[in-house]
Amino acid sequence: VETVWVVSNATMLVLNKLLATSPKYRHRTQTISDGCMATFNLGGINQFGEPFGLHLMDPLAAGSGAWATKDGVNAGGPITSPVSAIADVERNEQVSPLFYLHRKLSPDTAGAGKFRGGLSAEVALTLGGIARAEALVMTHGAEVPNTMGLGGGWPGATVRQSFGRGAIKDGRMQQDGRWEAFGPKPGLMEMTNRDVFAVIWQGGGGWGDPIERDPEEVARDLAAGWVSTRAAREIYGVIARDGRIDAAATDAQRKALREERVGRLASDDAIFTRGTEIGSISESLLIVRDQNGTHVATKAGCVLSTGSTRWRARAAAVTFDTLPPEYRIALHEGLSVTAYYCPASGTLLSVDVHERGTVPPDDVVLDLRPPQYEHGQVLVSL
């Protein structure tokens, strides 16, 4: 099952990167949705003395990916499930010995971007009508972001699973419960009606640089409780006071974030082009031709590569082994995240997840040099 999800995620990412190169079809580009099917299976003898088995379908309520022109759908689920649907809480409780403490949207789970991903749902549940059962808990996406963003958008939050033993009594949460944060594969365990299983699934990936998001959209997310004040300030560069955007403070915060990303913004005329745009890799990475050749340049005109699309080598790069908590992304000890920025504007161009200690590979490799001929044949080299 996990192989199916991982291959689907990789395939959709490649196809949407191709779409993102086309100004005509870019509006159809969508980042990765949902990312995984976190397993919670429950089995035993139900309240009627009958054997029962349950595979919880609620993980379909993870966030869908952002598009190049709009936000993802909250709890929208995967695009590999054309009509994603989950049962009402009451229906699940009616047919299975479950008792839900909550099922709701989880703040700060959406992948940040100019257009954010959809938020994931989260649940907390215990047993209802029986004393004990066997639970099987396992997932992927708890230490590896699966819902990748595009064009400078961040992945959605990773899966978080926890189990509270003795955390509930007579339907009420207890302060003396013993909570354990689970990794991806805790496996089979006994669950009693004093225990609580809680899980937050993955949000959808974001599209574009978060500090290019309309501040009023961030204000609406703040008002809805979908993004925290800290995430609004540190990721989106938006400052709100009494429910209203402080425009001057927001401008100052966004300027500070750009400079924090790259240090001093590059201004040497030698690294800029005023050439003609002839293509693109994404909304923020353009293919430009001038008298000096064909280049990959940012929207600010900063040249990152000439003669090929291997642009990362000249971008400003910051590598994280651990991400700040507002991103809600946990990384396996063998992974890092590298963010690439325009040296001249500080615009976020790409967010790459990769093996720790390695350099992320170039994902689009094209030879932009003029064709060379020998004996009437075009010579091709990369």
N, C-alpha and C positions, 0 to 999 in steps of 0.2 A: 504493500500500500504506500509506504513512504517513498519507494522508488518511483511509483506513478506520479506522486505529487512533485517530487524534486525534478523529474524530467519535464513535467508539465510547466513548472515554474521557469525552468531554463529555456524551454521552447518559446514560451510566451514573451520572455524577456528579449530574446533574439529577434523575434518577429516585430515586436514593438519598437526596438531600436532601429530596425529598418524603416518602419513607418515614420519614425521621428526625423529621418533625414529628408523627408519630402514636405516642403511647405504646403503643397496641395492636399496631402493626406494626413498631415501631422495632427489635425484635430481629432483623428480617430485613435491616436496613440493612448494606450492605457498602461499604467504601471501594474505591478503584480498584486493580485487579490488573495486574501485569506491565507494562502501559503502552506497549510497543513490541515490534517484532520486529527485533532488531539483525541485520543481514545479514553473514554471512561465507560467501562463495562461493569455491570453489576449482576450478580446471580445468587440464587439461594432458594429459600422457601418463602413465599409471600404471605400476606396477612390472611389468606384463605386456605393456607396449608398446601398450596400448589407450588411446584417448581416454577421458577421464573428466570428469565434472562433479559438483560437490557443493554443495548448499545446506544448511548446518548447521542442524539443528532444535533444538539445545541451548538457544537463547534462550527456548524455552517454559518453561524451568526458572527463570524469574524468580519473585518472591514474589507471593502472592495477598494481597488486601486484608483488613484486619481487619473483623470484624463488630462490632456494637454490644454484643455480649455475650461475644466470644471473639477470640483471636488469629487472624491469617491463617495460611495453610498455607505452610510453608517450601517454596520451589521449586514452588509450587502452580500457577503458570501463569495464563493469562487465562481469564475466565469465558466469553469468546466462543469458546473451544475446549472443548466440553463434557467431552471425555475427553482432556485433555492428556497426552502421553506422549513420551518421547524414548528413543532406542536406548541400549543399554548401551555403555560406552566400548569394550569389546572387539569388539562388533558393528561399530561405526563403523570401528575400526582394521582389521577383517577385510575390509571391502568398499571402503575408501577408503585412499589412501596418507597416513594421519594417524597421529600418535603423540601421545597425551595425556600431559602432565606432571602434570596434576591436573584433577579436576572435583569441586568441593566447595561447601558452603555458605559464604557470605561474611559475616563478622561485621559488625555495625553497618549493614547494608543495609536492615533493616526500618524502615518508617516508625514513628516513636516515637508512643506513645499510651497511654492507660489500657489499651487492648488494642492490641498492636503488630501491624504487618503481618507477612507472611511474609518470611523472609530470601530473598535471591536466591542462586542458584548462581553460580559463576565457573569459567572454564576457562583453561588455558594449554596450547597445543598447537603442534606443529611437523610437518614432513613425515616420513613413514616409508616407506622403500623407494625413494624417488626423490630426485633432487638439487634439482629446482626445479619450480615451478608458478606460475600466475597467481592472485592472490588479489584479491577485491573486498570491501572493508570499508566499510560505511556504516550509519548508524543515525539515529534521533532520540532525544530523551530524555537526551542527554549534557550539554546546557546548559539544558534546560527540564524541571522535574519533571513527569512525566506521571501518576504514581500518587498522586493527591491523597488526603489524609486528610479526615476529617469530624469535626465536633464538637470541634475543638481538637487533632485528631491531625495529625501532620506527614506530608508526603509521604515516600515511600521514597527511598533513595539514587538518584542519577542514574547513567546508564551510564558506565563507565570502560573505555576501550580503549587498549591500548599495544602497541608492536611493538619487539621486541629483535633487532637485527641482530647476528649473530655471538654470540648469547647462549647457544648450546648446541653441544656437540660430543660425539659418541658417546653421546648420551642423557643427558649431564650438563650442568647449567647452568654457564656461564662467568662469571667476575667481570668480564671486560673487554667484555661485551656493550654495545652502544650502544642505549639504550632511548629511545623517543620516545612521548610521550603524544599520542594522536590526538584530534582534534576529531570532530564527528559524521560528516563526509564525506571521509575521506582518499582513497577511490576505489580504482582499480585499481593493483596493484603486483606486482612479482616477489617471491616467497617462496622461500627455499632451506631445505635441511635444517640450516642453521646458525642459522635465524631462529626466533623464538617470537612467536606472537600470543597475547595475554592479554586477557580481557574479563570485566567484572563487570556484570551486568544490574541492572535496577531492583528494589528491594524493594517489597512492597505497602504501601499507605497505612495510617496509624494511625488509631485511633478514640479521641477524648477526650484530656484533658490527661495528658501523660506522668507528671506528679508525683502523679496519682491512681492510678497503677498499683500493684498489690499488691507490696510490697517482696519478698515471697517468690518472686513470679514473676520479678522481676529477678534474684534470687539464683540461680534455676534457669537463667536465660539466661546469667548469668556462669559458672556451673559448666560449662555446655555449650560455652562459648566463642562464644556467639552475640552477646553484647554485651560491649564493652570496659569496663574499670574506669572509664575517663574518661567514656564515654557514660553509664554508670550514675550517676555522680556529677553530671555537668553537665546531663544531659537529664532523667533520672528522679529525681534528688535522693536517690539511694540510696548509702549507705556500707556496704561489707562489709569485714570483717576476718577473715582465715583461713577464708573461705568462709561466714561467718555474718553476718547483718545486724546492724549496730550500730544499734539502734532509736533511741537518744538522738541519735546523730550524724545519722541519717537525718531525724529530725524537725527538727533544727536546720538541716540543709542545705535541706530543702524550705521551711522558713520563710524562709530567706535568699533562695532562688530567687524566691519569691512577691514579696518586697520588692524584689528586684533588677528584677523585671519592671515594677513600677508605681511604684517609689519608696515613699513613705509610703502605707499603705493608707487609703483614704477611710473616714471614720467619721461624717460630718455626717448627722444624722437626716433632713435635708430630702431626701436623695437616695434614701431607702429607702421601700419599700412593704411593708405587711403584708396586702395584698389577697389575693383568691381567685384561684388559678390556673384559667384557663379554656381554656388551650391551650399550645402550645409550638412553637418553631422547631427546637430540638434538645434534647438532654438537659440542656444548660447554659443555654439561653435560653428563658425561660418567658413566656407571655402572661398578664398578671395584671390584674385589675380591682379598683379601689377607688373611694372617693368622689371621687377627683380625675380619674378616667378609666381608660382601658385602656392598659397599658404593656407594653413588653418589659423584663423584669428578669432578672437572673442568679439563680442558686440562693441567693446571699447576700442577695437582696432589693434589690439595687442597681438603680435604674431607669436604663435606657439610652435609652429613647425613649418618648414619649407620643403616642398618636393614630396612630402608624404603626409599621412594623417597620424603619425606618431607624436601627438601633441603633448602628452603627459610630461615628458622630460623637461619642458620649459615652463610648465604651470607651477604655481606655488602649491606645495603639498604639505598637509599636516596629517600625521598618522596617530591613531588612538589605539592603545591596547585595552583601555577601559573608557567607555563613553560617559559623559556627565549624566546624572540620574534623570534629568528632565527628558532625555530621549527614550527612556524606558526600554533600552536595548541591552541585553546581556550578551557577552561574547565568550565563546569557549576559549580556554587558555592557549589554544593553538591558532587563534584568529586575531586579526587586526582590521581596522577600518581606516582607509585613507581618503581624505577629502581634498579635492583639487580645486584651486581658485584661480581666477584671472589675476595676474600680478598687478594690473593697472587699475582695476576697479574693485577687486575683492569679491567678485561675483562667484558663487559656488557653481562649478561646472559639472562635477561628477562625485558620487560617493561610491567607493569600491570596497567590498568585503573580500579579504584575501588571507592566505596563510601567513602567519606571523613570521617576520624576518625576511619576507620576499617582497619584490616590487610587483605591483599589479600589472598584468599584461595589457597591451593595447588591444582594445576589443574591435576597433575598426581600422584595418590596415589597407590603405590604398596608395599606389604610386601616383603622385601628382606631377611628376616631371614630364616635359615634352617627350613624345616618342622618339627613339633613336633607331636609325635604320642601318642595316648592313646587308649588302647584296639584295636590296629590295625587300628585306624582311624586317619587321618590327622586333627589336630586342626588348624583352620584358624582364625586369628584375625588381625585387622589393628590398 
